[in-house]
Amino acid sequence: MKVAVCSAQSYDRQFLLAANRDAHHELVFFESHLSEETRQMVTGFPVVCVFVNDTLDNRVLETLAAQGTRLIALRCAGFNNVDINAANAFGVRVVRVPAYSPHSVAEHTVALMLALNRRLHQAYNRVRNGNFALQGLLGFEMRNKTVGIIGTGRIGTAVAQILRGFGCRLVAYDLQPNSACVELGVEYVPLEMLYGESDIITLHCPLNPQTHRLIDAAAIEQMKQGVMLINTSRGAVIDTRAVIVGLKSSRIGYLGLDVYEQEGDLFFQDLTGQVIQDDLFVRLLTFPNVLITGHQGFFTAEALSSIAQTTLRNITEFERDGSCSNEVTVELLRSG
C-alpha cells in the first residue's frame, strides 16, 4: 500500500525501511508534523502513518477521509492525539503499537531517578569546568525508599522489576491491579496514601479524561516534602503550573520529565539558536533540580525495530483482509 509517513526522522526511515523489506509497501516520508496546516501534504494516501505529536482532529480526519485515506497507523501506543470518534464517523480505521519495548521506557525512567538523585547532570558540568567540589551534590540511597508507581501496565511493571533490585519498597495505584506486580511484592494502595508515603513518584498511566492533569495542586499538597516526581508517560498527566509552584516551595525536591504537555512545538527538532517561546518550559529549565529529556524514553534500537515491525504488520493485515488486530476502537476509547 502507499503509505505517507509523517514526522519522519532519519531513524524512522532506517527502521521502517528495514522492516519493509518483506512487506513491500510504498513508503513516502515527510519530516513535517501532520496538522490542519499540513494536511494537504498527504492527499491521496490510503494509509497515513503518524507519531505522538501529529494532530488528527475532526477537521484533519475529515480532509483525509474525503481524499481517500482509509487507515491511520500510529507508531506508538498512545492515541490521545487522534479523535477516535471522528475517525469512526468518517470510516477511517486506526491502529497502533500497543507494546514495543516496555523495558526501554522503564530503564530511562530509572535513569532519570538516579541522575537526579546523584545530581549527575550538575556533576558532569562541574567537572568539565574543573570544579571537583562535592558541595550541593549529596544524594541518598535508593534502598528502603518508598517508590509510588501510578499505572502498572507493561512499563510500570518493568519499573517495579528494576526497583525491586534496588531494595525499594514499592506501592502502586491502578484501577486494575496487576498480578505480576503483586508477585513482585508491590502493595496497591489508595492514591492519597501513595502521595503521602512515597519518596519517589513515577507516572506510567495513559492520558484520558480521568488522568488529565492528575498531578495538580491538590495532589502535590498531599505529597511528602522534597518528593521526587518522574513523568515518562504523557505530558498532560501533570499540571505544569502547579508543578512549578511545587518546585518553588520545595514540596517537589526533584523533577524528571521525558514528556511535556506542549511538547509538540519543541520535541523531535533542533531549536539550537532559537528563542523558545514557551514560558512555562523555559521556567522549568531554570531549576537546578529539574532534568528534562526530549521524549527519548522509547529511543532504543530494540524499541524502534519493534515499532517498525508492528506498524508494517498492522498495514499488511489491513491490506490483506481488512483485519486490524491492534485497532483503536470507540469501545477501547470508552473502556480506557
DRENDO-351139 format. One line per 3 residues: number of its first residue (from 1); their letters; for each residue x, y, z of C-alpha. Coordinates in steps of 0.1 Angstrom, whole numbers, plus 5000, padded with zeros to 4 digits. Layout:
N
NUM> A> X/Y/Z ~ ...
END
This chain:
336
1> MKV> 5000/5000/5000 ~ 5010/5036/4995 ~ 5019/5050/5030
4> AVC> 5025/5086/5040 ~ 5049/5086/5070 ~ 5046/5119/5089
7> SAQ> 5071/5133/5114 ~ 5097/5111/5099 ~ 5132/5114/5113
10> SYD> 5163/5097/5099 ~ 5159/5068/5124 ~ 5123/5063/5114
13> RQF> 5134/5058/5078 ~ 5161/5035/5088 ~ 5140/5011/5109
16> LLA> 5108/5013/5087 ~ 5128/5006/5055 ~ 5145/4976/5072
19> ANR> 5111/4962/5083 ~ 5096/4969/5049 ~ 5120/4946/5030
22> DAH> 5095/4918/5034 ~ 5063/4939/5035 ~ 5069/4957/5002
25> HEL> 5047/4988/5009 ~ 5054/5021/4992 ~ 5067/5044/5020
28> VFF> 5068/5081/5014 ~ 5084/5101/5041 ~ 5075/5136/5053
31> ESH> 5095/5154/5080 ~ 5066/5177/5089 ~ 5041/5170/5116
34> LSE> 5006/5163/5104 ~ 4982/5191/5114 ~ 4954/5212/5100
37> ETR> 4980/5234/5082 ~ 4999/5205/5066 ~ 4970/5180/5060
40> QMV> 4972/5186/5022 ~ 5006/5170/5020 ~ 4992/5135/5024
43> TGF> 4965/5139/4998 ~ 4955/5106/4982 ~ 4974/5083/5005
46> PVV> 4952/5053/5016 ~ 4974/5049/5047 ~ 4988/5077/5068
49> CVF> 5014/5067/5094 ~ 5018/5092/5123 ~ 5036/5097/5157
52> VND> 5028/5112/5190 ~ 5029/5149/5180 ~ 5009/5146/5149
55> TLD> 4974/5161/5153 ~ 4944/5142/5139 ~ 4914/5161/5150
58> NRV> 4880/5163/5134 ~ 4890/5187/5106 ~ 4921/5168/5097
61> LET> 4904/5134/5096 ~ 4875/5148/5076 ~ 4900/5160/5049
64> LAA> 4919/5127/5049 ~ 4888/5107/5046 ~ 4875/5128/5017
67> QGT> 4908/5123/5000 ~ 4908/5085/5002 ~ 4926/5077/5035
70> RLI> 4913/5045/5050 ~ 4938/5037/5077 ~ 4957/5057/5103
73> ALR> 4987/5037/5115 ~ 5001/5050/5148 ~ 5038/5044/5155
76> CAG> 5031/5045/5193 ~ 5009/5031/5220 ~ 4990/5062/5229
79> FNN> 4962/5076/5208 ~ 4952/5108/5226 ~ 4962/5128/5196
82> VDI> 4936/5112/5174 ~ 4898/5119/5176 ~ 4887/5083/5176
85> NAA> 4850/5092/5174 ~ 4856/5114/5143 ~ 4877/5086/5127
88> NAF> 4849/5062/5133 ~ 4823/5086/5119 ~ 4844/5091/5087
91> GVR> 4850/5054/5082 ~ 4888/5057/5089 ~ 4903/5028/5108
94> VVR> 4930/5035/5134 ~ 4957/5010/5145 ~ 4985/5014/5170
97> VPA> 5016/4997/5185 ~ 5002/4986/5219 ~ 5035/4973/5232
100> YSP> 5070/4976/5218 ~ 5097/4975/5245 ~ 5084/4985/5279
103> HSV> 5120/4980/5292 ~ 5132/5009/5271 ~ 5110/5034/5289
106> AEH> 5114/5017/5322 ~ 5152/5019/5321 ~ 5150/5055/5311
109> TVA> 5127/5062/5340 ~ 5151/5047/5365 ~ 5180/5066/5347
112> LML> 5162/5099/5355 ~ 5158/5089/5391 ~ 5195/5080/5395
115> ALN> 5207/5111/5376 ~ 5185/5134/5397 ~ 5193/5117/5430
118> RRL> 5231/5118/5425 ~ 5229/5151/5406 ~ 5248/5137/5376
121> HQA> 5237/5164/5353 ~ 5252/5190/5376 ~ 5283/5170/5384
124> YNR> 5290/5165/5347 ~ 5291/5202/5340 ~ 5311/5210/5371
127> VRN> 5339/5185/5362 ~ 5341/5198/5327 ~ 5347/5233/5342
130> GNF> 5373/5220/5365 ~ 5352/5221/5396 ~ 5356/5190/5417
133> ALQ> 5338/5202/5448 ~ 5311/5180/5462 ~ 5290/5206/5480
136> GLL> 5255/5205/5467 ~ 5258/5170/5452 ~ 5246/5150/5482
139> GFE> 5224/5121/5472 ~ 5205/5093/5490 ~ 5204/5055/5489
142> MRN> 5175/5041/5469 ~ 5175/5011/5492 ~ 5145/5012/5516
145> KTV> 5130/5042/5499 ~ 5093/5041/5491 ~ 5085/5044/5453
148> GII> 5049/5050/5442 ~ 5041/5037/5408 ~ 5009/5052/5392
151> GTG> 4999/5028/5364 ~ 5011/4992/5364 ~ 5008/4981/5329
154> RIG> 5038/4968/5310 ~ 5061/4998/5316 ~ 5050/5002/5353
157> TAV> 5057/4966/5359 ~ 5091/4968/5343 ~ 5099/4997/5365
160> AQI> 5088/4977/5395 ~ 5111/4948/5385 ~ 5141/4971/5383
163> LRG> 5134/4989/5415 ~ 5129/4957/5434 ~ 5166/4950/5427
166> FGC> 5175/4983/5444 ~ 5156/4972/5476 ~ 5129/4998/5473
169> RLV> 5095/4995/5490 ~ 5070/4996/5461 ~ 5035/5009/5463
172> AYD> 5012/5014/5434 ~ 4978/5027/5422 ~ 4959/5013/5393
175> LQP> 4922/5008/5386 ~ 4932/4972/5376 ~ 4959/4957/5399
178> NSA> 4984/4936/5380 ~ 4991/4901/5394 ~ 5027/4903/5381
181> CVE> 5033/4933/5403 ~ 5017/4917/5433 ~ 5041/4888/5429
184> LGV> 5070/4913/5429 ~ 5058/4925/5463 ~ 5041/4957/5451
187> EYV> 5014/4969/5475 ~ 4984/4985/5459 ~ 4971/5015/5480
190> PLE> 4947/5044/5475 ~ 4961/5073/5456 ~ 4961/5096/5486
193> MLY> 4982/5071/5506 ~ 5006/5068/5477 ~ 5011/5105/5476
196> GES> 5017/5107/5513 ~ 5041/5078/5517 ~ 5062/5079/5486
199> DII> 5097/5093/5484 ~ 5096/5089/5447 ~ 5065/5090/5425
202> TLH> 5067/5078/5389 ~ 5039/5081/5363 ~ 5030/5053/5338
205> CPL> 4994/5058/5331 ~ 4976/5066/5298 ~ 4962/5101/5291
208> NPQ> 4925/5102/5293 ~ 4898/5124/5309 ~ 4904/5107/5343
211> THR> 4942/5112/5342 ~ 4944/5146/5325 ~ 4964/5168/5350
214> LID> 4961/5141/5376 ~ 4991/5157/5393 ~ 4976/5191/5402
217> AAA> 4980/5215/5431 ~ 4958/5193/5454 ~ 4977/5162/5446
220> IEQ> 5011/5179/5452 ~ 4999/5192/5485 ~ 4994/5157/5497
223> MKQ> 5030/5146/5488 ~ 5060/5144/5510 ~ 5082/5174/5514
226> GVM> 5110/5170/5489 ~ 5094/5143/5468 ~ 5109/5132/5435
229> LIN> 5084/5132/5407 ~ 5091/5114/5374 ~ 5069/5115/5343
232> TSR> 5077/5094/5313 ~ 5040/5087/5303 ~ 5022/5117/5288
235> GAV> 5029/5154/5294 ~ 4993/5164/5302 ~ 4992/5140/5332
238> IDT> 5007/5168/5352 ~ 4997/5204/5356 ~ 5029/5223/5347
241> RAV> 5019/5255/5366 ~ 5012/5235/5397 ~ 5045/5217/5395
244> IVG> 5064/5250/5392 ~ 5047/5262/5424 ~ 5056/5229/5440
247> LKS> 5093/5233/5429 ~ 5094/5269/5443 ~ 5080/5257/5477
250> SRI> 5104/5227/5477 ~ 5074/5204/5481 ~ 5089/5188/5449
253> GYL> 5125/5183/5455 ~ 5134/5167/5422 ~ 5116/5166/5388
256> GLD> 5124/5144/5359 ~ 5104/5147/5327 ~ 5107/5129/5294
259> VYE> 5073/5143/5282 ~ 5057/5178/5283 ~ 5022/5190/5278
262> QEG> 5031/5213/5249 ~ 5059/5193/5236 ~ 5046/5193/5200
265> DLF> 5062/5227/5194 ~ 5095/5216/5209 ~ 5105/5180/5208
268> FQD> 5120/5160/5180 ~ 5136/5190/5163 ~ 5168/5210/5167
271> LTG> 5159/5245/5180 ~ 5195/5255/5188 ~ 5199/5292/5185
274> QVI> 5162/5299/5186 ~ 5143/5316/5214 ~ 5119/5291/5230
277> QDD> 5085/5308/5232 ~ 5070/5285/5258 ~ 5074/5305/5290
280> LFV> 5064/5276/5313 ~ 5090/5253/5297 ~ 5117/5279/5300
283> RLL> 5108/5284/5337 ~ 5113/5247/5343 ~ 5148/5249/5328
286> TFP> 5158/5274/5354 ~ 5156/5249/5383 ~ 5188/5231/5391
289> NVL> 5168/5201/5404 ~ 5149/5196/5372 ~ 5161/5172/5344
292> ITG> 5142/5171/5311 ~ 5148/5148/5282 ~ 5131/5152/5248
295> HQG> 5107/5122/5248 ~ 5136/5097/5243 ~ 5124/5070/5267
298> FFT> 5114/5048/5238 ~ 5145/5055/5218 ~ 5164/5023/5217
301> AEA> 5173/5001/5188 ~ 5151/4973/5202 ~ 5120/4995/5206
304> LSS> 5124/5012/5172 ~ 5127/4978/5155 ~ 5096/4965/5173
307> IAQ> 5076/4997/5165 ~ 5085/4994/5128 ~ 5077/4958/5125
310> TTL> 5043/4961/5143 ~ 5034/4992/5123 ~ 5040/4975/5090
313> RNI> 5023/4943/5101 ~ 4992/4963/5110 ~ 4992/4978/5075
316> TEF> 4997/4944/5059 ~ 4968/4929/5078 ~ 4945/4957/5067
319> ERD> 4956/4954/5031 ~ 4952/4916/5031 ~ 4917/4912/5046
322> GSC> 4907/4944/5064 ~ 4915/4929/5098 ~ 4931/4951/5124
325> SNE> 4943/4932/5154 ~ 4957/4963/5170 ~ 4928/4986/5162
328> VTV> 4918/5015/5184 ~ 4880/5013/5185 ~ 4854/5035/5201
331> ELL> 4848/5007/5226 ~ 4885/5008/5236 ~ 4884/5045/5240
334> RSG> 4854/5042/5263 ~ 4870/5014/5284 ~ 4903/5033/5287
END
